[in-house]
Amino acid sequence: MKKVLVNEKVSPDALNILKKAAEVVYMPSGDHDEFRRLVRDVTAVMLDTTIKFTPELMDMAPDLKVISRTGTGVDNVDIEAATKRGIMVLHTPDANTLTVAEHTVAFIGAITKHMLFLDSETRQGKFKTARRLYLPVDLDGKTLGIIGYGRIGKQVARRCMAAFNMKVIIYDPYISDDVVAPGVVRYSNEEDVYKQADVLTIHVPLTEETRKHVREKLLSLMKPSAYLINTARGNIIDEAYVVKMLNENRLMGAAFDVLTNEPPLEDEEFLKNPKTIISPHSAALTAECTVRVACEAAQGIVDYLEGRMPKSIFNRKGLNIK
């Protein structure tokens, strides 16, 4: 029977899906040395973000045919190396869409209403002074800029239009006009979105093109009254420049679920800034979504093992799969 290595804590539902087609080697610890030992004779790996799947690791597993990521992003897998070795890389782009969109909208509400700051001030006995700072802003009629109008970007737009009556402007050079929802305005110039947005949210994958793409040139275009949201990947944005803008009152606030260093380094300025809200890369980690994602990742492996074509093959084109 084929072996499948699961390197993260997942729901029993996902493990039961795998057990129908394979022997499951379960290592929820995420220990790198243990992973290197166990990966040697497996056919498939169900992978989280704690392991960077390098060509070296792939060569340690000569029978490896499938790497299935429990999530949308595959930036911790060397796609070129996997494709060269004929390894199918799967991901779960649909399973966490609504969950990440909800987290993004929650960030927008929390940062523009200064929820954490006002909560802290109130608990410190500053009820009267905090109340009269007049920091929160109305979202009604404000402009939401979205960079990356894919699955998550679309859902964030829909929710903010419905809940807050926000105007939505987008930039995404990789979509066709027919996928843009009514009421959403598409811009051909990325800079204009940064200039006009009252709230700007990032929803692009981490690629060589997007790595550190959002830095001084773009960030400096934002309004001093604007807010920046990132639930995509940390390496897309120059966090140091964001902190500089916050300290110089050239940006009102920033809410990030993802950071350049995960876990963050000690004494990182971004974490200490009172104008930031940070969650630990947990936008998709709700009780419901973790089960959905794990089950979808498991099903992709089972589909392959039982001779069916998995639904979401990230390197489909490289493997010449139609």
Backbone torsions as a table, in degrees:
resi	resn	phi	psi	omega
1	MET	NA	139.4	179.7
2	LYS	-65.1	150.4	178.7
3	LYS	-105.7	139.8	174.8
4	VAL	-123.9	128.0	178.8
5	LEU	-97.9	126.0	177.4
6	VAL	-112.4	114.7	-171.3
7	ASN	-103.3	28.8	179.5
8	GLU	-153.1	162.7	176.1
9	LYS	-75.0	119.0	-179.3
10	VAL	-130.3	168.9	-177.0
11	SER	-70.7	151.2	174.7
12	PRO	-56.5	-30.5	179.5
13	ASP	-59.0	-44.4	-179.6
14	ALA	-67.6	-41.7	179.1
15	LEU	-62.9	-37.8	179.7
16	ASN	-67.0	-34.5	175.7
17	ILE	-61.7	-45.6	-179.0
18	LEU	-66.1	-39.3	-175.0
19	LYS	-65.3	-17.4	177.4
20	LYS	-70.9	-21.4	-174.0
21	ALA	-126.6	-7.5	-173.6
22	ALA	-156.4	164.8	169.0
23	GLU	-82.5	125.2	-175.0
24	VAL	-98.4	124.7	173.2
25	VAL	-102.7	109.8	-170.5
26	TYR	-105.6	117.9	178.2
27	MET	-132.2	80.8	-177.0
28	PRO	-70.8	-2.8	-176.7
29	SER	-71.8	-28.1	-176.5
30	GLY	73.9	15.6	-178.0
31	ASP	-72.1	127.1	-174.4
32	HIS	-66.8	-42.3	-179.6
33	ASP	-65.2	-40.8	178.0
34	GLU	-64.8	-39.4	178.6
35	PHE	-60.3	-46.0	-179.7
36	ARG	-60.7	-34.7	179.6
37	ARG	-73.3	-41.1	-173.1
38	LEU	-83.1	-21.4	-173.9
39	VAL	-75.3	-11.4	-168.6
40	ARG	-61.9	-31.9	-174.9
41	ASP	-125.1	31.8	-178.6
42	VAL	-103.0	155.9	177.1
43	THR	-93.2	-29.6	-177.1
44	ALA	-144.6	153.9	176.3
45	VAL	-129.1	131.4	170.3
46	MET	-98.0	116.2	-162.1
47	LEU	-119.5	138.4	171.6
48	ASP	-100.9	-155.5	-177.5
49	THR	-96.1	-1.9	-173.7
50	THR	-78.8	-21.2	-179.6
51	ILE	-106.7	130.0	172.3
52	LYS	-92.4	112.5	-173.9
53	PHE	-85.7	97.8	-175.5
54	THR	-92.7	166.1	173.6
55	PRO	-56.6	-35.3	178.7
56	GLU	-60.1	-45.8	178.7
57	LEU	-63.9	-40.1	179.4
58	MET	-61.5	-40.1	-179.1
59	ASP	-70.8	-19.5	175.9
60	MET	-77.0	-12.3	-177.3
61	ALA	-123.3	78.5	-174.3
62	PRO	-62.7	-21.4	-179.5
63	ASP	-94.4	2.5	-175.0
64	LEU	-67.9	127.1	-179.6
65	LYS	-120.3	-24.5	-174.8
66	VAL	-140.0	132.6	167.3
67	ILE	-117.5	118.4	-176.8
68	SER	-113.7	111.2	-177.6
69	ARG	-83.8	131.2	175.0
70	THR	-84.9	76.1	-178.4
71	GLY	158.7	180.0	-178.9
72	THR	-85.3	-47.4	-175.4
73	GLY	-72.8	142.7	178.9
74	VAL	-124.6	26.2	-174.5
75	ASP	-71.9	-9.6	174.9
76	ASN	-94.2	10.4	175.6
77	VAL	-118.9	130.8	175.4
78	ASP	-75.0	95.5	-173.5
79	ILE	-64.5	-41.9	-179.6
80	GLU	-61.2	-43.1	179.7
81	ALA	-66.3	-41.8	179.0
82	ALA	-63.2	-44.8	-179.2
83	THR	-63.1	-42.1	179.1
84	LYS	-59.8	-33.3	-178.5
85	ARG	-92.4	4.4	178.7
86	GLY	73.9	22.2	-179.5
87	ILE	-91.2	126.4	178.8
88	MET	-78.9	126.1	177.8
89	VAL	-106.0	117.0	-180.0
90	LEU	-104.0	156.0	172.4
91	HIS	-147.0	179.6	-174.2
92	THR	-127.3	70.0	-173.1
93	PRO	-69.3	-20.6	-177.3
94	ASP	-93.2	-26.9	-168.9
95	ALA	-68.3	-29.5	-175.5
96	ASN	-109.7	8.0	-174.2
97	THR	-57.2	-55.2	-176.0
98	LEU	-65.3	-36.4	-177.3
99	THR	-66.7	-45.6	178.6
100	VAL	-67.6	-36.7	176.9
101	ALA	-62.1	-41.9	177.8
102	GLU	-62.3	-42.0	179.9
103	HIS	-63.0	-40.6	178.9
104	THR	-62.2	-45.6	179.7
105	VAL	-65.6	-37.4	176.5
106	ALA	-62.9	-41.2	175.1
107	PHE	-58.2	-45.7	-178.4
108	ILE	-59.4	-44.8	178.2
109	GLY	-65.4	-44.0	-175.4
110	ALA	-67.5	-42.0	-175.0
111	ILE	-77.0	-36.7	-179.5
112	THR	-75.9	-23.5	176.2
113	LYS	-95.6	0.2	177.6
114	HIS	54.5	41.6	-173.4
115	MET	-58.5	-49.6	-175.4
116	LEU	-68.1	-40.9	179.6
117	PHE	-63.8	-46.3	-178.5
118	LEU	-67.8	-35.2	175.3
119	ASP	-61.7	-46.8	-179.7
120	SER	-62.4	-44.6	-179.6
121	GLU	-62.4	-41.9	-179.8
122	THR	-64.0	-43.0	179.5
123	ARG	-65.9	-24.1	178.8
124	GLN	-88.8	10.4	176.5
125	GLY	83.8	17.0	-177.9
126	LYS	-103.9	38.9	-175.4
127	PHE	-53.5	-52.3	-174.2
128	LYS	-68.2	-43.0	-177.7
129	THR	-71.8	-39.9	-179.7
130	ALA	-64.9	-35.9	-177.5
131	ARG	-63.2	-31.2	-174.8
132	ARG	-101.2	16.7	177.0
133	LEU	-80.4	-20.7	177.9
134	TYR	54.4	44.8	-178.4
135	LEU	-81.6	-39.4	-177.1
136	PRO	-63.0	151.9	177.3
137	VAL	-124.0	154.6	173.0
138	ASP	-74.3	143.0	175.1
139	LEU	-94.6	-19.0	-179.6
140	ASP	-56.7	121.4	177.9
141	GLY	82.0	-5.4	179.1
142	LYS	-75.1	162.9	-177.2
143	THR	-99.6	122.5	175.3
144	LEU	-99.3	120.5	174.9
145	GLY	-98.7	131.5	-179.3
146	ILE	-121.0	121.8	175.0
147	ILE	-101.9	108.2	-175.4
148	GLY	102.0	97.2	-175.5
149	TYR	-105.1	57.4	176.5
150	GLY	-93.3	-149.2	-176.3
151	ARG	-56.5	-51.1	-175.8
152	ILE	-72.9	-44.1	179.3
153	GLY	-56.2	-41.3	178.6
154	LYS	-61.8	-43.8	-178.2
155	GLN	-68.9	-37.1	176.4
156	VAL	-63.0	-44.0	178.6
157	ALA	-58.7	-48.5	-177.4
158	ARG	-61.1	-43.5	-178.3
159	ARG	-68.9	-39.8	-178.9
160	CYS	-72.2	-31.6	175.3
161	MET	-68.6	-42.6	-176.9
162	ALA	-74.4	-42.8	-173.6
163	ALA	-83.7	-38.0	-171.5
164	PHE	-116.1	-2.7	-177.7
165	ASN	57.2	39.4	179.1
166	MET	-82.9	149.4	169.4
167	LYS	-81.4	139.9	-176.7
168	VAL	-121.2	126.0	173.5
169	ILE	-122.0	144.5	-173.5
170	ILE	-133.5	157.5	169.2
171	TYR	-135.1	123.2	176.1
172	ASP	-161.5	104.7	-176.4
173	PRO	-75.5	-2.8	-173.3
174	TYR	-106.4	9.2	-179.4
175	ILE	-114.0	162.1	174.8
176	SER	-96.1	156.8	-176.5
177	ASP	-61.6	-27.0	-174.4
178	ASP	-72.8	-8.8	177.4
179	VAL	-94.4	-4.7	-178.7
180	VAL	-80.1	123.4	-175.6
181	ALA	-68.4	153.1	175.6
182	PRO	-56.7	135.9	-179.8
183	GLY	93.3	-16.8	178.0
184	VAL	-90.4	131.8	-178.2
185	VAL	-105.0	124.0	-179.4
186	ARG	-93.5	132.6	177.3
187	TYR	-107.5	142.3	176.8
188	SER	-90.5	-12.1	-179.2
189	ASN	-113.9	114.9	-177.4
190	GLU	-60.9	-38.8	-177.5
191	GLU	-58.0	-35.9	-178.4
192	ASP	-65.5	-31.7	177.4
193	VAL	-67.1	-42.9	177.9
194	TYR	-62.8	-38.3	-177.8
195	LYS	-68.6	-37.0	-170.1
196	GLN	-96.8	-19.0	-173.3
197	ALA	-70.9	135.4	168.8
198	ASP	-85.6	-31.3	172.4
199	VAL	-132.5	128.8	179.7
200	LEU	-119.0	128.2	-178.5
201	THR	-126.4	138.1	-173.6
202	ILE	-102.0	128.9	179.5
203	HIS	-141.8	59.4	178.2
204	VAL	-122.3	154.4	176.4
205	PRO	-74.6	159.8	174.8
206	LEU	-84.9	112.7	177.4
207	THR	-133.1	177.0	176.2
208	GLU	-62.5	-30.0	179.0
209	GLU	-72.2	-37.7	-175.4
210	THR	-93.8	-13.7	-178.8
211	ARG	-59.3	122.8	-178.6
212	LYS	55.2	24.9	-179.8
213	HIS	-68.5	-35.8	-176.9
214	VAL	-91.9	90.2	-179.6
215	ARG	-132.3	-157.1	-169.4
216	GLU	-51.4	-43.6	-175.9
217	LYS	-55.3	-43.3	-179.3
218	LEU	-87.4	-45.5	-175.7
219	LEU	-60.5	-36.3	-177.5
220	SER	-68.0	-11.9	178.0
221	LEU	-80.8	-15.3	-173.4
222	MET	-72.5	152.0	177.3
223	LYS	-67.1	146.2	174.5
224	PRO	-60.4	-22.5	-179.1
225	SER	-91.7	3.1	-173.1
226	ALA	-87.0	164.4	179.1
227	TYR	-125.4	144.5	-177.8
228	LEU	-117.1	130.7	-178.5
229	ILE	-121.1	136.7	176.1
230	ASN	-139.0	111.2	172.5
231	THR	-120.2	22.7	-177.8
232	ALA	-96.3	-89.2	176.3
233	ARG	-144.6	145.7	-174.1
234	GLY	-68.0	-35.5	-175.6
235	ASN	-72.3	-0.7	177.8
236	ILE	-77.6	-32.1	-172.2
237	ILE	-113.1	140.9	174.2
238	ASP	-78.9	94.6	-175.7
239	GLU	-63.1	-36.0	-179.1
240	ALA	-61.9	-38.6	179.6
241	TYR	-73.0	-32.9	175.2
242	VAL	-61.1	-44.8	177.9
243	VAL	-60.9	-42.1	178.4
244	LYS	-58.8	-44.4	179.3
245	MET	-65.1	-41.2	178.8
246	LEU	-63.5	-42.8	-179.3
247	ASN	-66.7	-30.0	-178.7
248	GLU	-95.7	11.4	179.5
249	ASN	58.4	34.2	175.8
250	ARG	-103.1	4.7	175.2
251	LEU	-154.3	136.9	-172.9
252	MET	-80.7	-34.7	-178.2
253	GLY	-173.4	162.9	179.4
254	ALA	-143.7	135.8	177.9
255	ALA	-125.5	115.2	-175.1
256	PHE	-122.4	135.7	170.5
257	ASP	-97.7	-13.6	-174.6
258	VAL	-129.8	146.2	-176.4
259	LEU	-132.5	160.4	176.9
260	THR	-62.1	-43.9	177.6
261	ASN	-106.9	119.1	178.4
262	GLU	-129.6	115.2	-1.5
263	PRO	-68.6	159.8	-177.7
264	PRO	-65.2	153.8	176.5
265	LEU	-74.9	160.8	179.2
266	GLU	-65.4	138.5	176.0
267	ASP	64.6	29.4	174.7
268	GLU	-68.0	132.6	-175.2
269	GLU	-63.0	-33.7	-177.4
270	PHE	-61.3	-38.5	-178.4
271	LEU	-73.3	-28.4	-176.3
272	LYS	-85.5	-12.4	-175.6
273	ASN	-73.4	128.5	-177.5
274	PRO	-70.6	-9.8	-179.3
275	LYS	-95.5	11.1	179.8
276	THR	-114.1	151.6	168.5
277	ILE	-123.3	132.4	-175.5
278	ILE	-133.3	133.9	170.2
279	SER	-119.8	155.4	-168.8
280	PRO	-85.1	61.1	-178.3
281	HIS	51.3	48.2	-173.4
282	SER	-118.5	13.2	-176.3
283	ALA	-56.9	-34.0	-178.1
284	ALA	-97.7	3.0	-171.6
285	LEU	-97.2	50.1	170.3
286	THR	-82.3	164.6	-179.9
287	ALA	-58.7	-41.3	-177.8
288	GLU	-73.7	-43.2	-174.0
289	CYS	-69.3	-36.8	-179.6
290	THR	-62.5	-35.4	177.0
291	VAL	-69.7	-45.5	179.7
292	ARG	-58.2	-48.6	-177.2
293	VAL	-63.7	-46.4	-178.8
294	ALA	-63.1	-42.0	-179.6
295	CYS	-66.3	-38.3	178.5
296	GLU	-68.4	-40.3	177.5
297	ALA	-64.0	-40.4	178.5
298	ALA	-65.9	-42.3	-178.6
299	GLN	-63.4	-35.2	176.8
300	GLY	-61.2	-40.7	177.5
301	ILE	-65.0	-45.8	-179.6
302	VAL	-62.8	-40.0	177.6
303	ASP	-56.6	-45.4	179.3
304	TYR	-63.2	-48.0	-176.4
305	LEU	-62.5	-30.2	-177.9
306	GLU	-97.5	10.8	172.5
307	GLY	87.5	11.9	176.4
308	ARG	-101.4	158.1	178.6
309	MET	-82.8	120.5	177.4
310	PRO	-60.2	155.1	-173.9
311	LYS	-72.4	-47.7	-170.8
312	SER	-118.3	89.8	179.4
313	ILE	-100.0	112.0	-175.0
314	PHE	-66.2	-41.1	-177.6
315	ASN	-100.8	35.5	-179.2
316	ARG	-55.3	-46.7	-176.7
317	LYS	-65.0	-43.3	-179.5
318	GLY	-63.6	-31.2	179.3
319	LEU	-88.5	0.6	-179.3
320	ASN	58.7	42.0	176.9
321	ILE	-98.6	125.4	-179.0
322	LYS	-92.8	NA	NA
